[in-house]
Amino acid sequence: MKREKVDYISAIEKGYCYAIGDKIIDYAFVEDFILNYLQNELKVKIINISYDRYNATSSVGKLEQEGLICIDIPQNYKTLNSPTKKLRDLILTQQFAYVENTLFELNVSNAQLMSSGTLEMISKKSSNFKIDMIASLINNFAICDIELEKPSVYESGGIEYIQDPMSKFGIGKWDF
C-alpha cells in the first residue's frame, strides 16, 4: 500500500481537512457535518448532494430521510466527460478560483486523466494518491449537466402567469 507523504496534522490545523478516521472514514461525522454544521451553524442552504455510490448507501439514506436530495453520479465517461472538460477549461483559462488549500492542490496534481477516444475523465484507480477533493468537485459539475438536461418550462408547459411585481406600486407593465 502506498503512503502519501502529507502532513495531515498541519492540514487539519490550517482547516484544510478534518480528522474523520485513520483507515476507515467515520461516516457519522460526515452526516453530522452536513446536517448540523453546514445547515445549522453555517446556515448553508443545500440544494442537493452529489455522490459516488461506492460506500455511500447508508449515508445517502440518512440524508434523504432528513429531506436532502441526493444525486448518484455514475463514475463513467458518459457522465464525467463534460464536467471534467469544463473544469479543465476553467483552470486553463484562469477562470477557476478557490480558497488556498494545499491538499486540494495535491489532489489536482495526483489526478490522472483517462481517455477513450474523445471522452475524458479522471481515474481513482490510475491515480497514485488521493484525488477525492477534485473528484467531488467534478461530481458537482456533473449535477449542472444533469440539471441542464431537464426539459425547460417551455417544453413541459410548466409556465404559469405571475402577477407583474410593479403593479402593487401602481406602475403598469409599460409605464417606466
C-alpha positions as a Markdown table, in Angstrom:
| # | Residue | x | y | z |
|---|---|---|---|---|
| 1 | Met | 0.0 | 0.0 | 0.0 |
| 2 | Lys | 1.4 | 3.4 | -1.0 |
| 3 | Arg | 1.5 | 6.1 | 1.6 |
| 4 | Glu | 1.3 | 9.8 | 0.9 |
| 5 | Lys | 3.9 | 12.0 | 2.5 |
| 6 | Val | 1.4 | 14.6 | 3.6 |
| 7 | Asp | 1.5 | 16.4 | 7.0 |
| 8 | Tyr | -2.2 | 15.9 | 7.8 |
| 9 | Ile | -1.8 | 17.3 | 11.3 |
| 10 | Ser | -0.7 | 20.6 | 9.8 |
| 11 | Ala | -3.5 | 20.4 | 7.2 |
| 12 | Ile | -6.1 | 19.8 | 10.0 |
| 13 | Glu | -4.7 | 22.8 | 12.0 |
| 14 | Lys | -5.0 | 25.0 | 8.9 |
| 15 | Gly | -8.6 | 23.9 | 8.4 |
| 16 | Tyr | -7.9 | 22.2 | 5.0 |
| 17 | Cys | -9.4 | 19.0 | 6.2 |
| 18 | Tyr | -10.9 | 17.2 | 9.2 |
| 19 | Ala | -9.7 | 14.1 | 11.0 |
| 20 | Ile | -12.5 | 11.6 | 10.4 |
| 21 | Gly | -10.8 | 8.2 | 10.7 |
| 22 | Asp | -7.5 | 6.6 | 10.1 |
| 23 | Lys | -8.1 | 3.9 | 7.5 |
| 24 | Ile | -11.9 | 3.9 | 7.6 |
| 25 | Ile | -14.0 | 7.0 | 7.2 |
| 26 | Asp | -16.3 | 7.8 | 10.1 |
| 27 | Tyr | -19.5 | 8.3 | 8.0 |
| 28 | Ala | -21.4 | 9.5 | 11.1 |
| 29 | Phe | -19.0 | 12.5 | 11.2 |
| 30 | Val | -19.7 | 13.3 | 7.5 |
| 31 | Glu | -23.5 | 13.0 | 8.1 |
| 32 | Asp | -23.3 | 15.2 | 11.2 |
| 33 | Phe | -21.1 | 17.7 | 9.3 |
| 34 | Ile | -23.7 | 18.1 | 6.6 |
| 35 | Leu | -26.9 | 18.0 | 8.7 |
| 36 | Asn | -25.7 | 20.1 | 11.7 |
| 37 | Tyr | -22.6 | 22.1 | 10.9 |
| 38 | Leu | -23.3 | 23.2 | 7.4 |
| 39 | Gln | -27.0 | 23.6 | 7.6 |
| 40 | Asn | -27.5 | 24.7 | 11.2 |
| 41 | Glu | -24.3 | 26.5 | 12.2 |
| 42 | Leu | -23.2 | 28.0 | 8.9 |
| 43 | Lys | -26.8 | 28.3 | 7.6 |
| 44 | Val | -25.8 | 26.8 | 4.2 |
| 45 | Lys | -28.9 | 26.1 | 2.0 |
| 46 | Ile | -28.1 | 22.7 | 0.5 |
| 47 | Ile | -29.9 | 22.2 | -2.8 |
| 48 | Asn | -28.7 | 18.7 | -3.5 |
| 49 | Ile | -25.8 | 16.4 | -2.8 |
| 50 | Ser | -23.8 | 14.6 | -5.4 |
| 51 | Tyr | -22.2 | 11.3 | -4.6 |
| 52 | Asp | -20.3 | 8.3 | -5.9 |
| 53 | Arg | -22.3 | 5.3 | -4.7 |
| 54 | Tyr | -19.3 | 3.4 | -3.5 |
| 55 | Asn | -19.8 | 3.1 | 0.3 |
| 56 | Ala | -22.5 | 5.8 | 0.2 |
| 57 | Thr | -25.7 | 3.8 | 0.6 |
| 58 | Ser | -26.2 | 4.2 | 4.4 |
| 59 | Ser | -25.3 | 7.9 | 4.5 |
| 60 | Val | -27.4 | 8.7 | 1.5 |
| 61 | Gly | -30.4 | 7.0 | 3.1 |
| 62 | Lys | -29.9 | 9.1 | 6.3 |
| 63 | Leu | -29.5 | 12.3 | 4.4 |
| 64 | Glu | -32.6 | 11.6 | 2.3 |
| 65 | Gln | -34.6 | 10.9 | 5.4 |
| 66 | Glu | -33.7 | 14.4 | 6.5 |
| 67 | Gly | -35.2 | 15.8 | 3.3 |
| 68 | Leu | -32.0 | 16.3 | 1.3 |
| 69 | Ile | -31.9 | 15.5 | -2.4 |
| 70 | Cys | -29.0 | 13.1 | -3.1 |
| 71 | Ile | -28.0 | 12.5 | -6.7 |
| 72 | Asp | -25.9 | 9.5 | -7.7 |
| 73 | Ile | -23.2 | 10.4 | -10.2 |
| 74 | Pro | -22.2 | 7.3 | -12.2 |
| 75 | Gln | -18.4 | 7.2 | -12.4 |
| 76 | Asn | -18.2 | 6.7 | -16.2 |
| 77 | Tyr | -17.1 | 8.5 | -19.3 |
| 78 | Lys | -20.6 | 9.4 | -20.3 |
| 79 | Thr | -21.4 | 11.2 | -17.1 |
| 80 | Leu | -17.9 | 12.7 | -16.2 |
| 81 | Asn | -16.6 | 13.7 | -19.7 |
| 82 | Ser | -18.4 | 17.0 | -19.9 |
| 83 | Pro | -17.7 | 18.2 | -16.3 |
| 84 | Thr | -14.1 | 17.1 | -16.5 |
| 85 | Lys | -13.6 | 19.1 | -19.7 |
| 86 | Lys | -15.4 | 22.2 | -18.2 |
| 87 | Leu | -13.3 | 22.2 | -15.1 |
| 88 | Arg | -10.1 | 21.8 | -17.2 |
| 89 | Asp | -11.1 | 24.6 | -19.5 |
| 90 | Leu | -11.9 | 26.9 | -16.5 |
| 91 | Ile | -8.5 | 26.1 | -15.0 |
| 92 | Leu | -6.6 | 26.7 | -18.3 |
| 93 | Thr | -8.4 | 30.0 | -18.9 |
| 94 | Gln | -7.7 | 31.1 | -15.3 |
| 95 | Gln | -11.4 | 31.4 | -14.6 |
| 96 | Phe | -11.3 | 28.9 | -11.8 |
| 97 | Ala | -10.7 | 30.3 | -8.3 |
| 98 | Tyr | -10.5 | 28.6 | -4.9 |
| 99 | Val | -9.6 | 29.3 | -1.4 |
| 100 | Glu | -5.9 | 28.3 | -0.9 |
| 101 | Asn | -5.7 | 24.7 | 0.2 |
| 102 | Thr | -2.5 | 22.7 | -0.3 |
| 103 | Leu | -4.5 | 19.4 | 0.0 |
| 104 | Phe | -6.7 | 20.4 | -2.9 |
| 105 | Glu | -3.7 | 21.3 | -5.0 |
| 106 | Leu | -2.1 | 18.0 | -4.2 |
| 107 | Asn | -5.4 | 16.2 | -5.2 |
| 108 | Val | -5.3 | 18.1 | -8.5 |
| 109 | Ser | -1.7 | 17.1 | -9.2 |
| 110 | Asn | -2.4 | 13.5 | -8.3 |
| 111 | Ala | -5.3 | 13.2 | -10.7 |
| 112 | Gln | -4.6 | 11.1 | -13.8 |
| 113 | Leu | -6.7 | 11.8 | -16.9 |
| 114 | Met | -8.0 | 8.7 | -18.7 |
| 115 | Ser | -9.2 | 9.0 | -22.3 |
| 116 | Ser | -11.3 | 6.8 | -24.5 |
| 117 | Gly | -11.5 | 8.4 | -28.0 |
| 118 | Thr | -12.7 | 11.9 | -27.4 |
| 119 | Leu | -14.1 | 11.1 | -23.9 |
| 120 | Glu | -12.1 | 12.0 | -20.8 |
| 121 | Met | -12.4 | 11.5 | -17.0 |
| 122 | Ile | -10.1 | 11.3 | -14.0 |
| 123 | Ser | -9.4 | 7.9 | -12.6 |
| 124 | Lys | -9.1 | 6.9 | -9.0 |
| 125 | Lys | -7.6 | 3.6 | -10.0 |
| 126 | Ser | -4.8 | 5.0 | -12.1 |
| 127 | Ser | -4.1 | 7.9 | -9.8 |
| 128 | Asn | -1.3 | 7.1 | -7.3 |
| 129 | Phe | -2.7 | 9.0 | -4.3 |
| 130 | Lys | -5.8 | 10.7 | -3.1 |
| 131 | Ile | -8.0 | 12.7 | -5.6 |
| 132 | Asp | -11.2 | 12.8 | -3.5 |
| 133 | Met | -11.4 | 16.6 | -3.5 |
| 134 | Ile | -11.1 | 17.0 | -7.3 |
| 135 | Ala | -13.4 | 14.0 | -7.9 |
| 136 | Ser | -16.1 | 15.5 | -5.7 |
| 137 | Leu | -15.7 | 18.9 | -7.5 |
| 138 | Ile | -16.2 | 17.1 | -10.8 |
| 139 | Asn | -19.3 | 15.3 | -9.4 |
| 140 | Asn | -20.7 | 18.7 | -8.6 |
| 141 | Phe | -20.0 | 20.0 | -12.1 |
| 142 | Ala | -21.9 | 16.9 | -13.3 |
| 143 | Ile | -25.0 | 18.0 | -11.4 |
| 144 | Cys | -25.0 | 21.1 | -13.5 |
| 145 | Asp | -25.1 | 18.9 | -16.6 |
| 146 | Ile | -27.9 | 16.8 | -15.2 |
| 147 | Glu | -30.0 | 19.9 | -14.3 |
| 148 | Leu | -29.4 | 21.3 | -17.8 |
| 149 | Glu | -30.8 | 18.0 | -19.3 |
| 150 | Lys | -34.2 | 18.5 | -17.7 |
| 151 | Pro | -36.8 | 19.9 | -20.1 |
| 152 | Ser | -37.3 | 23.6 | -20.0 |
| 153 | Val | -40.6 | 25.0 | -18.8 |
| 154 | Tyr | -41.2 | 26.0 | -22.4 |
| 155 | Glu | -41.1 | 22.3 | -23.4 |
| 156 | Ser | -43.0 | 20.9 | -20.5 |
| 157 | Gly | -45.8 | 23.5 | -20.4 |
| 158 | Gly | -44.9 | 24.4 | -16.9 |
| 159 | Ile | -45.2 | 28.2 | -17.4 |
| 160 | Glu | -47.5 | 30.0 | -15.0 |
| 161 | Tyr | -48.7 | 33.6 | -15.1 |
| 162 | Ile | -47.0 | 35.6 | -12.4 |
| 163 | Gln | -48.5 | 38.9 | -11.4 |
| 164 | Asp | -46.5 | 41.9 | -12.6 |
| 165 | Pro | -44.4 | 42.8 | -9.5 |
| 166 | Met | -44.6 | 46.5 | -10.3 |
| 167 | Ser | -48.4 | 46.6 | -10.2 |
| 168 | Lys | -48.5 | 46.7 | -6.4 |
| 169 | Phe | -46.8 | 50.1 | -6.7 |
| 170 | Gly | -49.4 | 51.4 | -9.2 |
| 171 | Ile | -47.0 | 51.1 | -12.1 |
| 172 | Gly | -48.2 | 49.3 | -15.2 |
| 173 | Lys | -46.1 | 46.9 | -17.2 |
| 174 | Trp | -45.1 | 49.5 | -19.8 |
| 175 | Asp | -45.2 | 52.7 | -17.7 |
| 176 | Phe | -41.5 | 53.0 | -16.8 |
